[in-house]
Amino acid sequence: MSGQENLEHEIIFEDARTQLYFACYTGEEKMLLAHWHEHLELVYVLEGEMTAYSQDSAYELTQGDLFLANTSEIHYTHTHRGTRYCLLQIPPVHLKRITPEWKTLRFREYIAHSDEPCSLSGRIDGIFQSMRLLQERKGQGDQLLLLSEVFRLLYLLDTEAREEKLSGYFGENARDLERIKQTMEYIRDHYQEPLTLSDGAAFLSVTPEHFCRLFKRYTGQTFLRYLGQVRMTHFYEDLAGEDKITLLLDRHGIRNYKVFLREFKKNYGRTPQQVRMEYHKMTLS
């Protein structure tokens, strides 16, 4: 993702004129850490495959599919090497144009590709292709045209992909979601310590059983899997340095190297040694 992508509460750097973030990427084998933000986020796949997660739902995306992460909901993606996709993040300033109650807006999370030009998918495809062209062209006034395409997209989502939630959705559910976010921040701050499931439950003052259900419901992961992802993300970043891998394992609270190595290869498609060699090649080039 854009900005400081490994923070749970993601910080997004927008274009000052459009107040949007829009970019197209060629992905690598990598699972991004679960995070959230107030922006509405859309991922449109141009080529290849990727997996997108929103709280307790998972979507296998292929060419022409759209994934949408609603504001403040926990989400993350697993991209594959060579996958090409567009990322659009729309801030509250534009969501308020739909309704002053923008925080309660919820859109369909997954829109599958359709070859029918008049379908919702077909029209969304046309919008993203136009946005790509405008971004590449960068002509005078193209930022205004890009913004107009985003407003067209918001219109389609509001009229054809808006979802209504039950009245209690933003009550008890919202409170539980905020508690889980606080737990995620606690894990981020203390991940180097030997944290246990009981520690997470104690942080929220609930039983371990109740904590397990809550955490899985709002993140789609177990507490221990998320803790492992946080440690792995920091370990991956530090491979760019010169410290020995054994030192990095100890620094980031990783004790079972065999299990960690299996998960690392699943996340990044390479071993830590191979990632380090790639870093060094980039430095020399």
C-alpha positions in Angstrom: 0.0 0.0 0.0 1.0 3.6 -0.1 2.7 5.6 2.6 3.9 3.8 5.6 2.4 0.5 4.5 3.5 -1.6 7.5 1.6 0.4 10.2 -1.7 -1.0 11.3 -3.3 2.4 11.0 -2.1 3.2 7.5 -0.9 6.7 6.7 -1.8 7.7 3.1 0.0 10.4 1.1 -2.4 12.0 -1.4 -2.0 14.1 -4.4 -2.5 17.7 -3.1 -4.6 18.8 -6.0 -7.0 15.9 -6.3 -6.9 14.8 -2.7 -6.7 11.2 -3.9 -4.1 8.4 -4.0 -4.0 6.6 -7.3 -1.2 4.4 -8.6 -0.7 1.2 -10.6 1.8 -1.5 -9.5 3.5 -4.7 -10.6 3.3 -6.8 -7.5 5.8 -9.2 -5.9 5.1 -12.2 -3.7 4.1 -10.4 -0.5 1.4 -10.3 2.1 0.8 -6.9 3.5 0.1 -6.5 7.2 -3.5 -6.0 8.2 -4.4 -2.3 8.6 -7.2 0.2 8.4 -7.8 3.9 7.5 -10.6 6.3 6.9 -10.2 6.3 3.1 -12.3 4.1 0.9 -9.9 1.8 -0.9 -10.3 0.0 -4.2 -8.0 -2.6 -5.8 -8.6 -3.3 -9.5 -6.6 -6.2 -11.0 -5.2 -5.6 -14.5 -3.4 -8.9 -14.8 -2.6 -12.0 -12.7 -4.0 -13.0 -9.4 -4.1 -11.8 -5.8 -6.0 -12.5 -2.6 -7.8 -9.7 -0.7 -9.0 -9.9 2.9 -11.6 -7.7 4.6 -12.1 -8.6 8.2 -13.3 -12.3 8.1 -13.9 -12.5 4.3 -11.4 -13.5 1.7 -11.6 -12.9 -2.1 -9.5 -14.5 -4.9 -9.1 -11.8 -7.5 -8.2 -12.2 -11.1 -8.1 -9.9 -14.1 -10.9 -7.4 -14.1 -12.0 -8.1 -10.6 -12.5 -5.2 -8.1 -12.0 -5.4 -4.3 -13.3 -2.6 -2.1 -12.2 -2.0 1.5 -14.8 0.1 3.3 -13.7 3.0 5.6 -12.1 2.0 8.9 -12.5 -1.8 8.2 -9.4 -4.0 8.7 -8.1 -5.4 5.4 -4.9 -6.6 3.7 -3.8 -8.3 0.5 -1.5 -11.0 -0.7 0.0 -10.2 -4.1 1.8 -12.5 -6.4 4.9 -11.9 -8.4 4.0 -10.2 -11.7 0.5 -9.3 -10.8 -0.5 -5.9 -12.1 -3.1 -3.8 -10.3 -4.4 -0.3 -9.7 -4.9 1.1 -6.2 -7.3 4.0 -5.5 -7.8 5.5 -2.1 -10.6 8.1 -1.7 -10.5 10.3 1.4 -13.5 11.4 3.5 -13.5 14.8 1.8 -15.0 13.1 -1.3 -17.1 10.6 0.6 -18.9 13.5 2.3 -20.2 14.4 -1.2 -22.4 11.3 -1.0 -23.6 11.8 2.6 -22.6 13.7 5.8 -22.8 10.2 7.4 -19.9 9.0 5.3 -18.6 6.8 8.2 -21.6 4.6 7.8 -21.2 4.1 4.1 -20.8 0.5 3.1 -20.3 -0.8 -0.4 -20.1 -4.3 -1.9 -16.6 -5.6 -1.2 -16.2 -7.7 -4.3 -17.3 -7.1 -7.9 -16.4 -9.9 -10.3 -15.3 -9.2 -13.8 -17.9 -9.3 -16.6 -17.4 -9.2 -20.3 -20.6 -7.3 -20.7 -19.7 -3.6 -21.3 -23.0 -2.3 -19.8 -22.6 -4.3 -16.6 -21.4 -2.6 -13.4 -18.1 -4.4 -13.9 -17.8 -3.3 -17.5 -18.4 0.4 -16.6 -15.9 0.2 -13.7 -13.4 -1.3 -16.1 -13.8 1.7 -18.4 -13.3 4.1 -15.6 -10.1 2.5 -14.4 -8.7 2.3 -18.0 -9.5 6.0 -18.4 -7.8 6.8 -15.1 -4.7 4.9 -16.1 -4.5 6.9 -19.4 -4.9 10.2 -17.6 -2.2 9.3 -15.0 0.3 8.3 -17.7 -0.5 11.3 -19.9 -0.2 14.0 -17.2 -1.4 16.7 -19.5 -2.8 20.1 -18.4 -6.1 19.7 -16.7 -5.8 15.9 -16.5 -6.1 16.0 -12.7 -9.6 17.5 -13.1 -10.5 14.7 -15.6 -9.1 12.1 -13.2 -11.3 13.6 -10.4 -14.3 13.5 -12.6 -13.7 9.8 -13.3 -13.6 9.2 -9.5 -16.9 11.0 -9.1 -18.4 8.7 -11.8 -17.1 5.7 -9.9 -18.6 7.0 -6.6 -21.9 7.5 -8.4 -21.9 3.9 -9.7 -21.0 2.5 -6.3 -23.6 4.6 -4.5 -26.4 3.7 -6.9 -25.6 0.1 -7.7 -23.2 -1.3 -5.1 -24.3 0.3 -1.8 -25.2 -2.1 1.1 -27.4 -1.4 4.0 -26.3 -2.7 7.4 -28.5 -3.6 10.3 -29.2 -0.8 12.8 -26.9 -2.4 15.4 -24.0 -2.7 13.0 -22.5 0.6 14.1 -23.2 0.1 17.7 -21.8 -2.9 19.5 -19.9 -4.0 16.4 -18.2 -0.7 16.1 -17.2 -0.8 19.8 -15.8 -4.4 19.4 -13.9 -3.3 16.2 -12.3 -0.4 18.0 -11.2 -2.7 20.8 -9.6 -5.1 18.4 -7.8 -2.2 16.7 -6.4 -1.2 20.1 -5.2 -4.8 20.6 -3.5 -4.7 17.2 -1.7 -1.5 18.2 -0.7 -3.2 21.5 0.8 -6.1 19.5 2.6 -3.7 17.3 4.2 -2.0 20.3 5.1 -5.2 22.2 5.6 -7.7 19.4 9.3 -8.3 20.5 8.1 -9.7 23.8 6.9 -13.3 24.3 3.2 -12.4 23.9 0.6 -15.1 24.5 -3.1 -15.5 23.8 -3.8 -14.9 27.5 -1.9 -11.5 27.2 -4.2 -10.4 24.4 -7.3 -11.5 26.3 -6.1 -9.7 29.5 -5.5 -6.5 27.5 -9.3 -6.5 26.7 -10.3 -7.9 30.0 -12.2 -10.8 28.4 -11.8 -14.6 28.5 -9.4 -16.2 26.0 -12.3 -18.0 24.3 -14.2 -14.7 23.8 -11.0 -12.9 22.7 -10.3 -15.6 20.0 -13.8 -15.2 18.5 -13.6 -11.4 18.5 -10.1 -11.3 17.0 -10.9 -13.8 14.2 -14.2 -12.0 13.4 -12.6 -8.6 12.8 -9.2 -9.6 11.4 -9.8 -12.9 9.7 -6.7 -14.2 11.5 -5.9 -15.8 14.8 -4.1 -13.7 17.4 -0.9 -15.8 17.0 -1.0 -15.6 13.2 -1.3 -11.8 13.3 1.5 -11.6 15.9 3.7 -13.7 13.5 2.8 -11.4 10.6 4.0 -8.4 12.6 7.2 -10.0 13.5 7.8 -11.2 9.9 7.2 -7.8 8.5 9.8 -6.2 10.7 12.2 -9.1 10.0 11.7 -8.7 6.2 12.5 -5.0 6.4 15.7 -5.5 8.4 17.0 -8.0 5.8 18.1 -4.9 3.8 20.7 -4.3 6.6 23.9 -6.2 7.4 23.0 -7.8 10.7 23.1 -11.6 10.8 19.8 -13.4 10.3 20.1 -15.2 13.6 20.4 -11.8 15.3 17.3 -10.5 13.4 15.3 -13.6 14.5 16.1 -12.9 18.2 15.5 -9.1 17.8 12.0 -9.6 16.5 10.9 -12.3 19.0 11.1 -15.2 16.6 11.9 -18.5 18.4 10.7 -21.4 16.1 12.8 -20.9 13.0 11.5 -23.9 11.2 7.9 -22.8 11.4 8.9 -19.2 10.7 10.8 -20.2 7.5 7.8 -22.1 6.2 5.5 -19.1 6.7 8.1 -16.7 5.4 8.4 -18.6 2.1 4.6 -18.7 1.9 4.4 -14.9 2.3 7.3 -13.8 0.2 8.0 -16.8 -2.2 11.7 -16.8 -1.2 13.9 -17.6 1.7 15.4 -14.8 3.9 18.8 -15.4 2.3 17.3 -15.0 -1.2 15.5 -11.7 -0.1 18.8 -10.4 1.3 20.6 -11.3 -2.0 18.0 -9.3 -3.9 18.4 -6.3 -1.6 22.2 -6.4 -2.2 21.7 -6.6 -6.0 19.5 -3.6 -6.0 22.1 -1.7 -3.9 24.8 -2.5 -6.4 22.8 -1.7 -9.6 
